[in-house]
């Protein structure tokens, strides 16, 4: 059982155990409330793979989740409990949507400009709570929550008073023109596959941007001096300070960079999935990012995996609701249990103690052997 | 038009409505204050409110007793708080993440159970749930202005004021309160003086749960008399903001919560003007950020002042001894 001693493997097993336990609990709940619990749970667990468009739903959802997951992971890794992803997402959606609608550029320019603008507005909106935290020690949980509501009000204001068609009876913008919609991730020359994906799903080139984003985030966090500073602050801010790290500058940058991912998530919702601006475009996506980041233990490398896994559960819950008498909110309960079990450091003390005891016993044996050789 | 709005604001009815709108913020804010002062920021206020609002409605509908509904609501809120405390204090879950998880669980769980019980995911209108009675204060009720403002509210409005006072007494006038604040101020020092930090935090979180659940019950059994999905609408978080806006004191928190209520009521009044309601609704949130900044600046100013005084005294002492600073050796 040597493999069990690698911390990453143990961590993975622990998370897997938490997910399985939560799913079991979900099944027990289903047993209690459903007339056809097996059918309901089968729909839940296999739903996203049952039809092509559902497979697409799963991927689309996961891309958003991975972006907000990255936003949260970057901040949480340095122990900055920013909840600002929601606000950054809303402003990212607003700005990219406005550009997609109104800026008269050809698609090949309009889309990059809109994406850059979304990233920039996320950066700026993340910078604010970062500055407040770094220079004024303002509680970031409160400040980001306030900024989220301010962003929501700004979004609603611009949507209702400036963006929606003047005489529309509903609070939504027009659909974006073709030059403002993200193209499918399959290039058009691939014929059959292209038509299938572009007609039945909204999986766009954001998929590639997402892959680039998570690699960039990983590289930044583990291969650059800045990433080292970021992790150092997360591990022990006082130590980081003594070590000569400019903690204020790093904290501000952490918040702002986290904002970039939030803004891009908004651009994906606006220009990829909905292709118009609607009210309540986010619905708590920022908080979903916390789940993804927690599952990935704030490591950008594992965020895509966590995002796909969690996106699968959410897509499955949608299928279950349509196919059975169990409502999709069950997935929220499962989600909560997963967070609690994954983050409960003291939950497996017995097992960990045993492993530690065995390791120290091994260590002593090894030391004794070495000692024997020397002697 | 402006005159109409002004007359609306300066009427007794407006003051009364501000009180009514503020109460579901005051009660959880007091809860947030107690746990915050014990050094355990309670993010789960929102989930606790939602759970108690739901439980109160369901139990009162099935037992036909408002009292049992309220009691069950409070107990359910304390239960969620106990879960938070257990996971944080005994299983070392991060307090913040545990709070978020419980909020998510409360949101999903209440909608899920609502659907199971009523077949509706929106609200509990098919359940005949109870309402907490309004209080008519005998003499005052018939007075012209004062009667409208002070009398005829539901019990929670009076509870809000009373509990603010009680919380203030508890925190500043009892050994328990002093210990509680000591634990929040400096847990290591408190521990060394023989205060059980973990136990004090457990009490603080449970008290916070009880207070927040009163806020939830206020929403579903007085403000409205049914449960709606996600009916707390972020009030738990606003309550937390009120704690900071109010400078982490009971009456400051009370005033901050009323301020939030005031702007909420104001944005309703402004519906008749052409001012977009979003701008008005934004004000308390911007104000909270400004308050965070002011609070931080004031703290820094006090610190600098202290450092300056110390330095002056130090220099004076040196001069008294006849030595000149910076010219030693």
Interface residues (C-beta under 8 A of the other chain):
Chain A: X29 X33 X81 X132 X136 X137 X138 X139 X141 X142 X143 X145 X146 X147 X149 X150 X153 X154 X156 X157 X160 X161 X287 X290 X291 X294 X327 X329 X330 X331 X332 X333 X335 X336 X337 X339 X340 X343 X344 X345 X346 X347
Chain B: X41 X43 X87 X90 X91 X92 X93 X94 X96 X97 X98 X100 X101 X102 X103 X104 X105 X107 X108 X109 X111 X112 X115 X116 X121 X234 X237 X240 X241 X244 X276 X278 X279 X281 X282 X285 X286 X288 X289 X292 X293 X295 X296 X297 X299 X300
